[in-house]
Amino acid sequence: MTNRPPLNPFSPLPTGREAVRTVAGSGRVPPCGTRGGHERLTLIGRGAGGGGPEVGLTVAVETGRGGAEPAMEERGPSLPPPSPVPPGSLLALPPELLLRICGFLGAREVREVLPRVCRALRALARDAVTWRLRLQRSARGRFPVLAEEGFDWAAACVDLEEHLQRWGGSGAPMEHFSLDEGHFASVDTVLLLQGGTLCVSGARDRNVNVWDLRQLGRAPGSVLAKTLGTERTGTHKGWVWCLASQDNKVCSGSWDSTVKLWDLEAEGQQFGEIREKAAVLCLSYRPNVLITGTFNRTLTIYDLRAGQPPVHSYKPHTSAVLALVADERLILSGSEDRTLVVYDRRAARVLQRLQLESYLLSMSYQGTELWAGDNRGHVYVFGSSTGSFQPAQYFDVGHRLQITGLWHSLGSLYTTSIDRSLRIHVPTDPPRTICSWTQDDVFNGISVEGDVVAAASGGLSVEVWRLRT
């Protein structure tokens, strides 16, 4: 079980809790589905502010008799527990009090641990209304921005609570590192891999560097693990502008009009190269498929199993392609011509072309929502619940100049800008900024992986934030 201190949206006690299950009288942790008898669920927490003494509540839980599954009918959280229930059992409490007790646990523990105790608590932990109420108290604003059928309230609540835990108190739980000894020119792109233990960066010094973030705070001289490529003049012959990955394979796009492919499992050896006719400004790397966007208005799809020539190439824009995202069916691209184009990979045709008032520089695509940052420092939210994308919201998130990087998940939103700031938000309507970071140089992009955040800096560095352990 994680030791992460959860945010408690049901009570004013916002700090460390943990759940411990022991068989009554034995002091041992039983496996799920213990035969017969009872278990005890002990909730341990601290007083307001986390500085008070630990307080505990122990209740008995019936585990069933003679079978691997608890002998209890599955019921919704609003229904009374089945009979008979032993006196003093957790399940004898009213549902409202059960929910109050769950507020002393982190959302991840409620979602992943409680369902293993018994069927009644499993029903409680899987009730969408329960999660929706808990999440809305944490979000403190309209959430989600776009109504979506089948929205995963539990996953969003876990993501949001952990996001607030990292960046609450002006980011005090996060430690900051500046990796400033690997590049000698502006860093324009970063990418986190392997759960945030590796970082790949590309810069105007034409190099792609690999950083081992496990060495942060331990062996500073060992953080820079490798510079990719064998050429003495650099990884590429032009500025490295974009990166993308699939598993442990990474591709780098450059102003030298090439895309190079690297296998990190083979010590960063190059295993392919694609030559374009213009500077490569954006990439998307899907399983066996690579999509490039270039300065000469072209998007190209490659099947990496077949190599060159490309599977398909098309020109849906009248100016440079600046940003793209893709899934197994669609490619969405933004251009300096102020359009957003939706392309159907299977039908090989343009489905939609939206004319905007500004041009998009960064995108984050998940489910039926597209979040994108523009050259005015604002954020677009596009929804596609009706089968076509439409601009649903347009937010001022506090930036004064163009947004160079945007990262969105169910419960978090990060933006970077050439106004020299990184801003961290809750993705409500409108987004609520909970923390910001300002430096002397521009931010050129961002990558987020779990408890780690990396940003590309114009000050010749990679800036990294990591949850303190």
N, C-alpha and C positions, 0 to 999 in steps of 0.2 A: 504494500500500500504506500502511496506517495506521502511524503511528509510535508507537501505543499500546504501552507496555511490558506484556507479558503476564505472568500468573502461571504459574509452571511447576510443575505438580503431579507431574512425574516426577523432579525433582531439586531439591536445595536452592538452586538459583540462581533467584531469583524476579524478576529484573529484565530490562531492555531487550534484545530480540532483533529481528533483521529478516532476511528472506530476500532475496537478490539473485541473479537468474539472468543469466548471461552466456554467449554463445557462446564456446567454447574458442578462445582466441587472438585474439578480435576486440574484446572489451571492450564489445560492444553488447548491449542487452536484446532478445532475439528475440521475435517474436510466437508465440502458442500454435500448435503444429502445424508447427514449422519443418521443412523438407524435409531429411532425411538428417542424418548427422553426430551430434555429441554436444553436450550442454549441460553447464554446470557449475552446481551448486547450492551457493551459499556461505552458510553459517549463521554469523552474527556475534553474539556475546554478550559479557557481562561476567562477572567473577568473582562470588563470593558477596557479597550485599549491594549489588551494582550499582556498587561503587566501584572495582573493579579494572580492569586494562587489558582492552581488547577482545581476544577470542580468536576464531579463525575455523576453520572446517572446510569444505574445498572438495572436492566429489566430482563425478565425471562421470555424466551421465545420458544413456542412449541415447534418441534421439528418432525413430527409424525412418528408412526410406529410401523416397524416391519418392512420398510421399503426405502428405496433410494430417494424418492421424492417426498416432501412433506405431505402429510395426510390432511390437506386443507383445500377447500375449493377456492379457485381464483376469483377474486372479486375486485371491483373498482374501489378506489380510495374513499368514495362518498358513502359506501355501504358499510353496515356494521360488521365486525368480524364474526366468523362462524363460531358456533358453540360446539363443545365446551371449550372455554378459554381459561387456563389456570389463573388463579388470583395473582395479581401483581404482574401479569404478562404485559409486554409492550403492546400486544394486539388488543388488550382490553381497553386501551386508551381511545378517546374520541379521535377521528381522523384529523381534526384541526390541531390537536396536540401532537399527533404524530408528525404533521407537517412542520410544526414549530421545532420539534426535536431534530428533524432533518435539516433545519436551518443551521444547526450547529456543525453540520458536516459539509465538506466541500461538494460542489456539484458533481465532480468526477467520482467521488466516493459513493454518493447517492445513486449515481447512474450505473456504476460498475460493481459495487460491493453489495448494496442492499438486496438486489435481486437474488443473490446467492443464499440469503438467510431463510426465506420461506416464500410461498406463493403470494401471500397477502402483501408482503413488503415489495415483492416483485411487481405486483399490480400498481402499488403506490409509486414505485420508481419509474414506471412506464406510462404514467398518466400525463397526457399532453397538457391538460389544463393546469395541473400542478406546476409543470415546468414553465408554462407561459406566465403564470403569476409571479413565480420566482424571478424569471428573467426580467420582466418589466419593472420590478422593483430595483433591480441592479442597473438597468439601462437608463432610468430616469429620463425617458423621452419616448417618442413614438418609435416602436421597433416591431418588426423589421420595416425598412423604408418602403418596400413593396410587398403587398400581400401575396402569398404564394401557397397554393394548395399543397398539403403534405409537408409543410415546413418542419424541419427537425428542431423542435424547441429545446430538447435535452442537449443535443450537440452544441447548439448556439449558446445555451446557458453555461456549459462547461467552458467553451471558448471565451466567452465574455468575462466570467469570473476570474479566470486565469490571466486574462489580459489586464483586468483592473488590478489584480494582485501585483503584476510586474510593474505597472506604471503609476500606481497610486502613490501619493506622497511625493509628487514631482519626480517620479522615477527612482526614488531612493533604494528600492530593492535591486536595481540593476547596477552592475559595475561596468565602467566604460574603459575601452582600450583604443589607442590610436596607433595603427600599423603604418608607420611613416618611413620605413627603411627599405621598402621593396621596389617602389616606383620613383622615377625622377621627372614625371610629368603628370598632368591631371588624370585622375582615375575617373573613367566614364561609365563603368558597369561593374556590378558585383553579383555573385550568385552563391548562396549557401547550399551545401549538400550534406548528405549522410547525417541527418538530424541536427545540423548546425555545428558539426565537428570540423568540417572543411569549408573553406571559403575560396572561391575563384574570383580573380579581379582582372579587368582589362583596362589599359590606359593609353594615353597618347605617346608614351614612350615605346609603343608597338609591342609591348610584352603582355603575356598572360601569366599571372602568378597564382600559385596554389599555396594556401595558408592552412597550417594545422592549428586550429583554434583550441585543441586540447592542451597546447603548450602555453596558453595565455596565463600569466601569473606564475608560471613554473620555470620555463626556460625561454626567456624572450628571444634569444638568438636562434632558437629552433622553430619559431612560429612560421617563418617563410620556408616552406618545404621544398618548393621547386618552381623554376620558370620553365614553362612549356616550350618545346621546340629545340632544335639543334643549331639554328642559324645564329651567328655571332651578332648580327644586326638586330635581332629581336624575333619574337614569335611570328609576327607579321611584318610586312613592309610598309604598313600604314597604321593610322590610329585604330586601336581595337575599340569598337563601338557597342557591341552587343554580345551577350552570352545566353546559352540555353542548355538544358541537360535532360537526359533520359537515363534513369538509374545512375550508373557510374560513368556514363559517357557524356562528354561535354563538347559543344561546338562553339567556336568563336568567329564573329563576323567583323570585317575590317573595311577601312577605307581603301585598302589595296584591292578591293573587289573579289576577295576570296572568303570562303568559309572553311575553316580547318576543324577536323574532328579528332578528339583525344580520348583515350581510354585510360581512366584513372586506376582501374584495376591492374593495368599493365604498366604501372609506374609512369603514367602520363604519356605513353607513346602515341604518336599520330597514326591514325588508321584510315584517313581519307582527306580529300580536299576537293572543294567545289569552286569553280571559277565562274564568276558572274561578269556582267558587262558594265557594272557600276558599283559604287560603294554600297556595302551591305549595312543597312541601318537597323534592322530588327529581325528576330528569329523566333520560330516556334519549333520545338523538338517533340514530336509525338512518337509512339512506338513504331519504329521502322520508317517513319515519315519525317522529313525536314522541310520546313516552309521558310522561305526568305523574302524579305521586303527590301527593295533597293532604291537608290537615289533616282533611277530612271523610270519611276512610276510602276515598276513591275513586281508582281508576286509570283513565285515559282515553287512548285511542289516537287519534291524528290522522294523516290522510294529508295532508301538506303540499301536495301537488299539487292537492287538491280544496278545501283550506281548511276552515273550519267549515261545518256541524256535525261533531262527531267521528265517526269510524268506529265506535267502540264504547266503552262505559263500563261498569265493573263495580265492585262493592264487596265484595271478598273478606275484608276485615278489620273488626274491631269498634272500632278506634282509628286514630289518625293513621298514614298511610303515611310511614315515615321514610327508607327506602332502596329503590332498585330498580336492577336491571340487566336487559339484554335482548339477545337475538340474533335471527337471522332467524326463529326458531320460538317461543322461550320468553320469558316475562317472569317474573322472580323478584322478589318484593317482601317487605320486612320491615316490621313494624309494632310500635307500642308495645303491642299486645295480645300480644306475645311469640310471634308466628307467622311462619313463612316459607311463602309461597304460591307455587306454580308454576302458571303459566297458559299454555295452548297458544293462541297467536295464531291459528293456522290453523283449529283446531276451535272456537275461541271458548268455551273452557270451562276450569274449574279442574281441573288434573291431580292436584294434591297440596296438602295443608295439613299442615305440621309444627308441632306445639306444642313450644316451647322453654322453657327455664328463665330466659331473659333475652331482652331485645329487641335487635335488630340496628340499628346506626346507620350502618354503612359496608360496602360490598361490592366485591369484585373477582372477575370471572367470566371464566374462560378454559377452553376445551375442555370437559372433563367435571368440572371442579373449581370450586367456589364457596368463596372465602375471605371471612369476614365478621367485623367487630369488634363487640363488644356493650357494653352499659352497665356491665358489671362489669370491663372492661379486659382481657377475654380474646378469643381468636380461635377461631372455629369453622372447620372445614374440612368441607365437604359434598362427597360424591362421587355421580356419577350413572352409573357404568359399567353398572349393571344396568337402566337405563331409568328409574329414579326416584331422586330425591335423598334421601340419608340422611346424618345427622351422623356423620362418620367419626372426627374428632379434635376435641379441645377443649384449647387451649393457653394457659398463662400465659406471656405474652411480656414481662413486666416492668412493665406499667402498673398503677397503683393505682386509676385511675378510668376512666370510659368512653372507649372508642376512637372518636374523631371522624373519622378518616381512615385508609384502608387501601389499599395498592397492592401487587398481587402480579403477578409475571411468572414465567417458567420458572425463573429463577435468582436472583430478588430478592424481598424483602418489606420494605415500609415501613409503619410505624404511627405515628399521632399521637394525642394524648390531652389531655383537660383537666387531666391531672396535670402539664402544662407541658413535656412531653417529646416529642421525635421519636426513634424508635428504628429502626435499620436492622438487618435480619436476613438470614441465609441460610435459605431455606424448607425446612429439614430437619425431621425428626421427633425431638425437638421443635425449633422454630426456634432457631437460634444467633444471638444478638445480637452484631454486630461493631462497632457504633458507636452512640452516643446523643448527643443534643443537648438541653440543658435551658435554658429561658429564664424570664423573670419573669412571662410571661403565657401563657394557654392556647393550644394549637394547635387549630384548628377544621377542618382538612382538608389534603389533600396531593395533588399532581399530579407525575408523573414522565414525562420525555420524554428518552430517550437519556442524555446526560451532565449533564442539568439536573434539579434537584428544586426545587419551589416549595411552600411551606406557608403557609396562612392563619393569621394571628396575632391574638389578642385584644388585642394591644398596638398596634392601628391600623396594622399593617404587613404587607407580604408578604415572607417570608424566602426567599431564593434561594441555592442552592448550585450551583456549576458547576465542572466539572473544569478544573484549571489548564492553560493552554496555553503 
